[in-house]
């Protein structure tokens, strides 16, 4: 029963988090394996921590009157901790998303994009794609904002290659992560 519940929760959080990633980046999450693993694992963990509060509350109600000595303190501590997580997880979900994206993308994505003969390379940007006409770019710490945008390469005559930028929504970097 517990395995089925965990599997169901993982399938739900996995598909929902992939949908959120696609909305913010316009990139399919499965094309970046390490990012996919970390993003989905974090979504599952955040949801599980948030869901632990009602479970812990139920255990507290069921076994609270039967517990004696140190067990009552353990049960009370678990209840308080789960209540803290229940309130904290929704507030910190955006901060955790930024942290996970920055760490995993820095590990897996490239430092530059090539549009024909033109090389695009900016500080605090990572590029997904290789020798292609379209790149997805993750930027961090651009005027205290983070987000994604797309670069579309345009091949010009006489090696005058250019690119166009298609912005996607941007988000504020949490002050404690700057």
C-alpha positions as CSV (number, residue, x, y, z in Angstrom):
1,X,0.0,0.0,0.0
2,X,2.8,2.5,0.9
3,X,4.7,1.6,-2.2
4,X,1.7,2.3,-4.3
5,X,1.1,5.6,-2.6
6,X,4.7,6.7,-3.0
7,X,4.6,5.6,-6.7
8,X,1.4,7.6,-7.3
9,X,2.8,10.7,-5.5
10,X,6.0,10.4,-7.6
11,X,4.1,10.1,-10.9
12,X,2.0,13.1,-10.0
13,X,4.9,15.3,-8.8
14,X,7.1,14.1,-11.7
15,X,4.6,15.1,-14.4
16,X,3.5,18.3,-12.7
17,X,7.1,19.5,-12.2
18,X,8.0,18.6,-15.8
19,X,5.0,20.7,-16.9
20,X,6.1,23.6,-14.8
21,X,9.7,23.4,-16.2
22,X,8.3,23.4,-19.7
23,X,6.3,26.5,-19.0
24,X,9.2,28.5,-17.6
25,X,11.9,27.4,-20.1
26,X,10.0,26.2,-23.2
27,X,12.3,23.1,-23.1
28,X,11.4,19.5,-22.6
29,X,12.8,18.4,-19.3
30,X,13.8,14.9,-20.6
31,X,16.4,16.4,-22.9
32,X,18.6,17.2,-20.0
33,X,19.0,14.0,-17.8
34,X,20.8,15.4,-14.7
35,X,18.5,18.4,-14.6
36,X,15.5,16.1,-15.0
37,X,16.6,13.8,-12.1
38,X,17.3,16.7,-9.7
39,X,14.2,18.7,-10.7
40,X,11.8,15.8,-10.2
41,X,13.5,14.5,-7.1
42,X,13.3,18.0,-5.5
43,X,9.6,18.3,-6.5
44,X,8.9,14.9,-4.9
45,X,10.8,15.8,-1.7
46,X,9.0,19.1,-1.4
47,X,5.6,17.6,-1.9
48,X,6.4,14.7,0.5
49,X,7.6,17.1,3.2
50,X,4.5,19.2,2.7
51,X,2.3,16.0,2.9
52,X,4.1,14.7,6.0
53,X,2.2,17.2,8.2
54,X,-1.2,15.6,7.9
55,X,0.3,12.2,8.3
56,X,2.3,13.2,11.4
57,X,-0.8,14.9,12.8
58,X,-2.8,11.7,12.4
59,X,-0.1,9.7,14.1
60,X,0.0,12.3,16.9
61,X,-3.8,12.0,17.4
62,X,-3.7,8.2,17.3
63,X,-0.7,7.5,19.6
64,X,-0.4,10.7,21.6
65,X,-2.5,9.5,24.5
66,X,-0.7,6.1,24.6
67,X,2.9,7.6,24.6
68,X,4.8,7.9,27.8
69,X,8.1,9.4,28.7
70,X,10.5,10.2,25.9
71,X,8.1,9.0,23.3
72,X,5.7,11.8,23.9
73,X,8.6,14.3,23.3
74,X,9.5,12.5,20.1
75,X,6.0,12.5,18.9
76,X,5.5,16.2,19.8
77,X,8.8,17.1,18.2
78,X,7.8,15.3,15.0
79,X,4.5,17.1,15.0
80,X,6.1,20.5,15.5
81,X,8.7,19.8,12.8
82,X,6.0,18.7,10.3
83,X,3.9,21.8,11.1
84,X,7.0,23.9,10.5
85,X,7.7,22.2,7.1
86,X,4.0,22.4,6.2
87,X,4.2,26.2,6.5
88,X,7.7,26.6,5.1
89,X,7.5,24.5,2.0
90,X,5.0,26.7,0.0
91,X,7.0,29.8,0.9
92,X,10.4,28.4,-0.2
93,X,9.4,26.5,-3.3
94,X,10.5,29.2,-5.7
95,X,13.8,29.6,-3.8
96,X,14.5,25.9,-4.0
97,X,13.6,25.8,-7.7
98,X,16.2,28.5,-8.4
99,X,18.9,26.8,-6.3
100,X,18.3,23.4,-8.0
101,X,18.2,24.9,-11.5
102,X,21.4,26.9,-11.0
103,X,23.4,24.0,-9.5
104,X,22.3,21.3,-12.1
105,X,22.4,23.6,-15.1
106,X,25.9,24.8,-14.2
107,X,27.0,21.1,-14.2
108,X,25.4,20.0,-17.4
109,X,24.8,22.9,-19.9
110,X,27.4,24.7,-22.0
111,X,29.1,28.1,-21.4
112,X,28.7,29.3,-25.0
113,X,26.4,29.0,-28.1
114,X,27.5,29.1,-31.7
115,X,25.5,30.7,-34.4
116,X,27.5,29.9,-37.5
117,X,30.7,31.9,-37.1
118,X,29.3,34.0,-34.2
119,X,30.0,32.9,-30.7
120,X,27.6,33.9,-27.9
121,X,29.0,33.9,-24.4
122,X,27.8,36.0,-21.5
123,X,28.6,35.9,-17.8
124,X,26.0,34.0,-15.7
125,X,24.4,32.3,-18.7
126,X,24.3,28.7,-19.6
127,X,23.3,27.4,-23.1
128,X,21.5,24.2,-24.0
129,X,22.1,23.0,-27.5
130,X,25.1,22.2,-29.7
131,X,25.6,23.5,-33.3
132,X,21.9,24.1,-33.7
133,X,19.7,27.0,-34.9
134,X,17.9,27.3,-31.5
135,X,19.4,27.5,-28.0
136,X,17.7,27.6,-24.6
137,X,19.5,30.0,-22.3
138,X,19.4,30.0,-18.5
139,X,20.6,33.2,-16.9
140,X,21.1,33.9,-13.3
141,X,22.0,37.1,-11.5
142,X,20.9,39.5,-14.2
143,X,19.7,42.6,-12.2
144,X,18.8,40.2,-9.4
145,X,16.6,38.2,-11.7
146,X,16.8,34.7,-13.2
147,X,15.0,32.9,-16.0
148,X,15.2,31.5,-19.5
149,X,15.2,32.9,-23.0
150,X,15.6,31.4,-26.5
151,X,18.2,32.3,-29.0
152,X,17.4,31.7,-32.7
153,X,20.4,31.8,-35.0
154,X,20.1,33.5,-38.4
155,X,22.8,32.8,-41.0
156,X,23.8,35.8,-43.0
157,X,25.7,36.4,-46.1
158,X,29.4,37.0,-46.0
159,X,29.7,35.4,-42.6
160,X,27.5,38.0,-40.9
161,X,25.6,35.7,-38.7
162,X,23.1,37.1,-36.2
163,X,20.7,35.9,-33.7
164,X,17.4,36.9,-32.2
165,X,16.4,36.6,-28.6
166,X,12.9,35.5,-27.5
167,X,12.4,36.3,-23.8
168,X,10.5,34.1,-21.4
169,X,9.2,35.0,-18.0
170,X,11.8,36.0,-15.4
171,X,11.8,35.7,-11.6
172,X,13.4,37.4,-8.7
173,X,16.4,35.8,-7.1
174,X,15.8,35.3,-3.4
175,X,17.8,37.7,-1.3
176,X,19.3,34.9,0.8
177,X,20.7,33.2,-2.3
178,X,22.4,36.2,-3.9
